[in-house]
Amino acid sequence: MKPWSSTALNLCLLLGQNGRAWARLPAPVNYGCLPGTLNPADAAEIDAVWLGEARELGEWVRGSPTGLLHLTDGDHKLIFGNLELAGPLLDWFPPERGARLLGSDEAWAWLARLSAERAPTA
């Protein structure tokens, strides 16, 4: 069973804005993941970013992705919230990671590809 419906996802925020954890620098956004998912690029849960007002650490948010942060290494991030606030997020990644912002259609298409890759074969 996938942890999303065709219209909304549940994400858990692991870092509040400017919080510290494993990151090389404090995150300029609310950073979390989609529990129960897998990104094969890093063998971890799919990363999710909330662009908007600061949220509480560990808070669960339900919403539809507004975009996809595409990275050249395949470790893409789902974006939720106002894409106009993505500047600090894009600047946070070093140039060699090739961060670029894609729209919600690309986000859903990427999720569909991941789901198809994990589907059992007959």
C-alpha positions in Angstrom: 0.0 0.0 0.0 1.4 3.4 -0.9 1.4 6.2 1.7 -0.4 8.6 -0.6 -3.7 9.0 -2.4 -4.1 10.4 -5.9 -4.5 13.9 -4.5 -2.6 14.2 -1.2 0.4 12.9 0.7 1.3 12.7 4.4 4.7 14.1 5.3 6.4 14.2 8.7 8.7 17.2 9.3 12.1 16.1 10.7 13.7 19.6 10.8 12.1 22.9 11.6 13.3 25.9 9.7 16.9 26.6 10.6 17.0 23.4 12.6 20.2 21.2 12.8 20.5 17.5 12.3 22.6 15.7 9.7 22.7 18.6 7.3 25.9 20.5 6.4 24.1 23.8 7.0 20.9 24.6 8.8 18.0 24.0 6.5 16.4 27.2 5.2 13.0 25.4 5.0 11.0 22.8 6.9 12.5 19.5 5.9 11.0 16.1 6.3 10.1 12.8 4.6 7.2 10.6 3.4 7.2 7.7 5.8 6.8 4.3 4.2 8.3 5.4 0.9 11.7 4.6 -0.7 13.9 6.8 -2.9 16.4 4.4 -4.6 18.9 7.2 -5.1 19.8 7.1 -1.4 17.9 4.0 -0.1 16.0 6.3 2.3 12.5 7.6 2.6 11.5 10.3 0.1 12.6 13.7 1.2 9.9 16.4 1.5 10.1 20.1 1.9 7.4 22.5 3.2 7.7 26.0 1.8 5.8 28.4 4.0 5.4 29.3 7.6 7.7 27.5 10.1 6.2 24.3 11.4 6.9 22.3 14.5 9.4 19.5 14.6 7.7 16.2 14.1 4.5 17.8 12.9 2.5 15.8 10.3 1.3 17.8 7.3 -1.1 16.5 4.6 -1.1 18.1 1.2 -0.5 17.8 -2.5 3.0 18.4 -3.9 3.4 21.7 -5.6 6.7 20.8 -7.2 9.8 18.6 -7.3 13.3 19.7 -6.6 15.2 17.8 -9.2 18.9 16.9 -8.5 21.4 15.4 -10.9 22.2 12.6 -8.5 18.5 11.4 -8.5 17.9 12.3 -4.8 14.9 14.5 -5.7 12.8 16.2 -3.0 9.0 16.7 -3.1 8.0 20.3 -2.5 4.8 21.3 -0.7 3.7 24.9 -0.2 4.4 28.1 -2.1 7.0 27.6 -4.9 7.7 31.4 -4.9 9.6 30.7 -1.6 12.0 28.2 -3.2 14.9 30.5 -3.7 16.7 29.8 -0.4 16.1 26.0 -0.9 17.7 26.1 -4.4 20.6 28.2 -3.0 21.2 25.7 -0.2 22.3 23.0 -2.6 25.9 23.2 -4.0 26.0 23.9 -7.8 27.3 20.4 -8.6 24.0 18.9 -7.5 22.2 20.8 -10.3 19.1 21.8 -8.3 16.2 22.9 -10.4 12.6 23.3 -9.6 9.9 21.3 -11.6 6.1 21.5 -11.3 3.5 19.4 -9.6 2.9 17.2 -12.7 6.6 16.2 -12.7 6.4 15.4 -8.9 3.4 13.1 -9.4 5.1 11.5 -12.5 8.2 10.8 -10.4 6.2 9.2 -7.6 4.3 7.1 -10.2 7.7 5.9 -11.7 9.0 5.0 -8.2 5.8 3.1 -7.4 6.0 1.2 -10.7 9.6 0.3 -10.1 8.7 -1.3 -6.7 5.6 -3.1 -8.0 6.0 -6.9 -7.9 6.2 -8.6 -11.2 4.1 -11.7 -12.1 
